[in-house]
Amino acid sequence: MPLHGLTVIDLTRVLAGPYCAMMLGDMGAEVLKIEEPTHGDDTRAWAPFHHGVSTFFLGMNRSKKSVALDLKTPDGAEALRRLISTADVLIENFRPGSLQKLGFDYETVRETNPRLVFCSITGYGQQGPKRTLPGYDAVIQAESGLMHVTGEPDGPPTRVGVAITDYLAGLYALNGILLALRNRDETGRGQHVDIALLDAMTTALALPANVLFATGHELGREGNDHHTLTPYETVEVRDGLVMVAVGNQRLWHQFCQAIGQPQLDTDPRFVTNTERMRHRDTLKTVLNGFLGSLTRDLLIGRLRAHAVPCGEVRTVAEALSDPQLAAREMVVELPHPELGSIRSLGNPIKLSRTPAVLDRPPPALGQHTTEVLEALGMAISPALSASGPPETE
C-alpha cells in the first residue's frame, strides 16, 4: 500500500484531524490514536449510538489503533516520547501553546526526531490575533463569510448542513503531510504543517472573493440559484425537484431541445446567458409552465438524452442507495468485534495499483495500549486522570 511502513501519531479529536488520520490509515500507514484514558475522543460520547457505540466516532476512526495514555503522568508522557522518536508523522489539534506546556510542541520534538512531519490543525492557525480561540465548524462557517452566501435571498444566513470546514481542513492537512513527506524524501528533514479551518474555508470562497476584488460588489444569498448562470438551479416538477446545470451556451441549446421548446433558444430575452440572467424571473415562470406537469424521471430522462447535466434532489438515504456508489465502493461493510458488521463510507481516492484497504474497524478505547507499550518495552499501565486533556481545536 502507498503508505506502508509509515507510523502516524494521531493526537486529534472530533473531525478534521481524525478524518485526515483515517485517510492516511486507509492507505496503509499505521495510525496510533492517542486517547485520554477516561473518556477518549470527545465523539465517543456523541449520540446517536449504535448498540452503545457512537455513530459519529465509527465514521471517522477506522484504520487506526487506540492507545490510551495520560500525558500528564510521567509514564504516559514517556510512552508518547518513545513513540514520537521513531514516528514519521504527528497530527494534533490542541490549542496553540497547550502541547508546549506538556513538552510535545514541534520545536521540542523535532530536536529528538528531525525527520518528523508535525501537522497542527486549529481553528485559526499558529499566528494572528485569533490564534488561541477554539475552532468549531459552525463558528468558522459564520466568520468565513460562507453563511453570508448560503440561504434564501429573503432569509437569514444559513449554515451548510455538514461540517464542511472540518472536511476541507482535513483534506488540506492530508495534502500538506504528503507534500512534507515528499520533501523529506529529498532532504531527510521533516517540517511543521500548519492548517487552519478558517484558511481552508476561505479558499472555497473564490467566486464571491474574486467578484469582490474585481468589482467591490458583494454577492448575496441566492438559494438554489447560481450567482452568474441560469438555468443553473432547481426546477419543480410534479413529484419533486430536479437540479439543472446549464453551464454554457451549447448546453442551453441542448436544454431547449430536450424540453421540446426550441423557440426559447432564439428568444431575445434568453438568447445569451447575460440576457437570461437579466430576465431570470421571467425565464423561471416560462420554465415552470413547461416543466411543472412532468415527473422527475421523465424530465431527467429527456435532459440526459441530450447530455444536459441534471439530477434529482435526493434524501441522504436515497443518495446512499445509488448503484453508482456501490460500483465505486463508496458504501462498504466493515467487520466490527462488538457490532458484527458496520456500514461505512468508502475512500474516494481510487488508485489503480495500490488502492485503499478498508478492513480495520474503529477501535475500542485503549484496545491496542498493551500491544503498543510492550513493543516499546514498557510493560506498564499509565495512571488514569479525571482532569482530561488540554483543550483541542
C-alpha positions in Angstrom: 0.0 0.0 0.0 1.2 3.6 -0.7 1.9 4.5 2.9 3.1 1.1 4.2 5.8 1.5 6.8 4.8 4.9 7.9 3.8 5.5 11.5 1.4 8.2 12.3 0.7 9.6 15.8 -2.8 10.9 15.9 -3.3 13.3 18.8 -6.5 14.7 17.4 -10.2 14.6 18.3 -13.6 15.2 16.8 -13.5 15.6 13.0 -10.8 17.4 10.9 -7.8 15.6 12.4 -9.4 12.2 12.8 -10.6 12.4 9.2 -7.1 13.2 8.0 -5.6 10.4 10.0 -8.2 7.9 8.8 -7.3 8.7 5.2 -3.7 8.0 6.0 -4.6 4.8 7.7 -6.8 3.7 4.7 -3.7 3.9 2.5 -1.5 1.7 4.7 0.0 3.9 7.4 0.0 2.6 11.0 -2.1 5.2 12.8 -1.8 5.2 16.6 -4.7 7.2 18.0 -3.6 8.5 21.4 -6.6 9.0 23.6 -7.2 10.3 27.2 -7.8 7.1 29.2 -11.1 8.0 31.0 -13.3 9.2 28.1 -11.2 9.1 24.9 -12.1 11.1 21.8 -14.9 13.6 22.6 -17.1 12.0 19.9 -17.2 8.6 21.7 -19.9 10.3 23.8 -21.8 11.8 20.9 -25.3 10.5 20.1 -26.8 8.8 18.3 -25.4 5.4 19.3 -25.4 2.0 17.6 -25.6 -0.6 20.4 -23.8 1.8 22.7 -21.1 3.0 20.3 -21.2 6.5 18.8 -22.1 6.5 15.2 -20.0 9.7 14.7 -16.9 8.0 16.2 -17.5 5.0 13.9 -17.5 7.2 10.8 -14.2 9.0 11.5 -11.9 6.4 13.1 -11.4 3.2 11.1 -7.9 2.1 10.1 -6.4 3.1 13.5 -5.2 1.6 16.7 -6.3 3.2 20.0 -3.6 3.8 22.7 -4.8 5.2 26.0 -2.2 7.4 27.6 -2.5 10.1 30.2 0.0 12.6 29.0 0.0 14.4 32.4 1.7 11.4 34.1 5.4 10.6 33.7 4.7 7.1 32.3 2.2 8.4 29.8 4.5 11.2 28.7 7.5 8.9 28.4 5.5 6.4 26.3 4.5 9.2 23.9 8.1 10.5 23.7 9.3 7.0 22.7 6.6 6.7 20.1 7.4 10.1 18.6 11.1 9.3 18.4 10.5 6.8 15.6 7.3 8.1 14.1 7.0 9.7 10.7 4.0 11.9 11.2 2.3 13.5 14.2 -1.1 15.2 13.8 -2.5 17.4 16.6 -5.4 19.8 17.1 -4.6 21.2 20.5 -5.0 24.9 21.0 -1.7 26.7 20.3 0.5 26.6 23.4 -1.2 23.6 25.0 1.3 21.0 23.8 4.2 23.3 24.7 3.2 23.0 28.3 3.4 19.2 28.0 6.7 19.3 26.2 5.3 18.0 22.9 5.3 21.1 20.7 7.1 21.0 17.3 10.2 22.9 18.4 10.7 20.4 21.2 10.0 17.1 19.5 12.0 18.0 16.3 15.1 18.0 18.4 14.8 14.3 19.0 13.2 13.4 15.7 14.2 15.9 12.9 12.6 13.7 10.3 9.1 14.1 11.9 6.3 15.7 9.9 4.3 17.6 12.5 0.8 18.7 11.4 -1.2 21.1 13.5 -4.9 21.6 12.7 -6.6 24.5 14.5 -9.4 27.0 14.0 -7.3 30.0 13.2 -3.7 28.8 12.7 -0.5 29.4 14.7 -0.3 33.1 14.1 -2.6 36.1 14.3 -4.8 37.7 16.9 -7.3 34.8 17.0 -4.7 32.0 17.2 -5.8 31.0 20.7 -9.5 30.9 20.1 -11.2 27.5 19.8 -12.2 26.5 16.3 -15.6 25.0 15.7 -17.1 24.4 12.3 -20.3 26.5 12.9 -18.2 29.5 14.1 -15.9 29.2 11.1 -18.8 29.0 8.7 -20.1 32.2 10.1 -16.8 34.1 10.3 -15.5 33.0 6.9 -18.4 34.5 5.0 -19.8 31.1 3.9 -23.1 31.7 5.7 -23.4 35.1 4.1 -23.8 33.5 0.7 -25.8 30.5 1.9 -29.6 30.5 2.2 -32.6 32.1 0.5 -32.3 35.7 -0.7 -35.0 36.9 1.7 -33.9 34.7 4.6 -31.2 34.8 7.2 -27.6 33.5 6.6 -27.7 29.7 6.8 -25.1 27.1 7.9 -24.2 24.3 5.5 -25.7 21.0 6.7 -22.4 19.2 7.2 -19.2 20.3 8.9 -17.7 21.4 5.7 -14.8 23.4 7.2 -13.5 20.4 9.1 -13.6 18.2 6.0 -11.7 20.8 4.0 -9.2 21.3 6.7 -8.7 17.6 7.0 -8.1 17.3 3.2 -5.6 20.2 3.2 -3.8 18.5 6.2 -3.6 15.3 4.2 -2.1 17.2 1.2 0.3 19.1 3.4 1.5 15.9 5.1 2.1 14.2 1.8 4.0 17.2 0.5 6.1 17.4 3.6 6.9 13.6 3.3 7.9 14.1 -0.4 10.2 16.9 0.7 11.6 14.7 3.4 12.5 12.1 0.8 14.7 14.7 -0.8 16.1 16.5 2.3 15.9 14.0 5.1 14.1 16.6 7.3 10.6 17.0 8.4 8.7 20.2 8.9 5.7 21.8 10.6 2.4 21.7 8.6 0.1 24.5 9.9 -3.6 24.1 8.8 -6.4 26.4 9.9 -10.1 25.8 9.4 -10.6 29.5 8.5 -7.9 29.3 5.9 -9.3 26.2 4.4 -12.9 27.6 4.2 -11.6 30.9 2.7 -10.1 29.1 -0.3 -13.5 27.7 -1.1 -15.0 31.2 -1.4 -13.1 32.0 -4.6 -16.1 33.1 -6.6 -17.5 35.7 -4.1 -14.0 36.8 -3.2 -12.9 37.4 -6.7 -16.1 39.3 -7.6 -15.4 41.5 -4.6 -11.8 42.0 -5.5 -12.7 42.9 -9.1 -15.9 45.0 -8.6 -16.1 45.9 -5.0 -19.6 44.3 -5.0 -20.5 41.6 -2.5 -22.5 38.6 -3.7 -25.5 37.8 -1.5 -27.6 34.7 -1.0 -29.2 33.1 -4.0 -30.8 30.0 -2.5 -30.6 27.2 -5.1 -29.8 29.7 -7.9 -26.4 30.4 -9.2 -24.8 33.8 -8.9 -23.9 34.1 -12.6 -25.6 31.3 -14.6 -29.2 30.4 -15.4 -30.9 27.9 -15.6 -28.4 26.5 -13.1 -30.9 25.8 -10.3 -33.6 23.5 -9.0 -36.8 23.3 -11.1 -40.0 22.0 -9.6 -41.8 19.1 -11.3 -44.8 17.1 -10.4 -43.1 14.8 -7.8 -40.2 16.8 -6.5 -37.2 18.9 -7.5 -34.6 18.4 -10.3 -31.3 20.2 -10.3 -30.4 21.5 -13.8 -26.9 22.8 -14.6 -26.9 24.7 -17.9 -23.3 25.9 -17.7 -22.7 27.2 -21.2 -24.4 28.2 -24.4 -24.1 24.8 -26.0 -25.9 23.3 -23.1 -28.6 26.0 -23.3 -29.3 24.9 -26.9 -29.5 21.3 -25.9 -31.7 22.1 -22.9 -34.2 23.8 -25.2 -34.3 20.8 -27.5 -34.6 18.4 -24.6 -37.7 20.1 -23.1 -39.3 20.5 -26.6 -39.1 24.3 -26.6 -36.6 25.1 -29.4 -38.1 28.7 -29.7 -36.6 29.6 -26.4 -33.1 29.3 -27.9 -33.8 32.3 -30.2 -36.0 34.3 -27.9 -34.2 37.7 -27.5 -34.8 37.6 -23.7 -32.9 34.3 -23.4 -30.5 34.2 -26.3 -27.4 34.6 -24.2 -26.6 33.9 -20.5 -26.3 37.7 -19.9 -29.9 38.2 -21.2 -31.1 35.1 -19.3 -29.7 36.5 -16.1 -31.3 39.9 -16.8 -34.7 38.1 -17.3 -34.2 35.3 -14.9 -37.6 35.7 -13.1 -39.4 35.6 -16.5 -37.4 32.6 -17.6 -38.4 30.8 -14.3 -42.1 31.5 -15.0 -41.8 30.2 -18.5 -40.0 27.0 -17.5 -42.4 26.3 -14.6 -45.2 26.4 -17.2 -43.5 23.7 -19.3 -42.0 21.5 -16.6 -44.5 21.5 -13.7 -46.5 18.7 -15.2 -43.5 16.4 -15.8 -42.2 13.8 -13.4 -38.6 13.7 -12.2 -37.8 10.6 -14.1 -39.3 11.9 -17.3 -37.5 15.2 -17.2 -34.2 13.7 -16.2 -34.5 11.1 -19.0 -35.1 13.8 -21.6 -32.3 16.0 -20.3 -29.7 13.2 -20.1 -30.7 12.1 -23.6 -29.5 15.5 -24.7 -26.4 15.4 -22.5 -27.7 18.2 -20.2 -26.3 17.9 -16.6 -29.1 17.2 -14.2 -30.0 15.2 -11.2 -32.9 14.6 -8.7 -32.7 16.3 -5.4 -32.5 13.3 -3.0 -32.6 12.5 0.6 -29.4 11.0 2.1 -31.0 7.6 2.2 -31.8 7.8 -1.5 -28.3 9.0 -2.3 -26.6 6.2 -0.4 -28.6 3.6 -2.2 -27.5 4.8 -5.6 -25.9 1.8 -7.6 -23.2 4.3 -8.8 -21.9 4.5 -5.2 -22.0 0.7 -4.9 -20.0 0.4 -8.2 -17.4 2.9 -6.7 -17.3 1.0 -3.4 -18.3 4.2 -1.6 -20.5 2.3 0.9 -18.6 -0.6 2.4 -19.1 -3.2 5.1 -16.5 -3.4 7.9 -16.2 -6.3 10.4 -16.5 -5.0 14.0 -15.7 -7.0 17.1 -18.7 -5.8 19.1 -21.2 -4.9 16.4 -20.6 -7.7 14.0 -20.6 -5.6 10.9 -21.0 -1.9 10.2 -21.5 0.2 7.1 -19.1 2.9 6.4 -18.4 5.4 3.7 -15.6 4.4 1.4 -12.4 6.1 0.5 -12.8 8.4 -2.6 -9.1 8.2 -3.7 -9.1 5.4 -6.2 -5.6 4.1 -7.1 -5.3 1.5 -9.8 -2.4 -0.5 -8.4 -2.4 0.2 -4.7 -6.0 1.0 -3.6 -7.1 1.8 -0.1 -7.8 -1.3 2.0 -10.7 -0.8 4.5 -10.5 -3.8 6.8 -9.7 -2.2 10.2 -12.8 -1.2 12.2 -12.8 1.8 14.6 -11.0 0.7 17.8 -12.4 0.4 21.3 -10.9 2.9 23.7 -7.4 1.7 24.6 -7.8 -1.5 22.6 -4.1 -1.5 21.5 -2.4 0.1 24.5 -0.8 -3.1 25.8 0.3 -4.2 22.3 2.0 -0.8 21.6 3.5 -0.3 25.0 5.0 -3.8 25.0 6.6 -3.1 21.6 8.3 -0.1 23.3 9.5 -2.3 26.2 7.1 -0.6 28.6 5.1 -3.2 30.4 3.1 -0.5 32.3 -0.4 0.8 32.7 -0.3 4.6 32.8 -2.4 6.0 35.6 -5.8 7.4 34.7 -6.7 11.0 35.3 -10.1 12.6 35.7 -8.8 16.0 34.6 -8.8 15.2 30.9 -6.6 16.6 28.1 -5.9 20.2 27.2 -8.5 21.9 25.0 -8.5 21.0 21.4 -9.4 23.0 18.3 
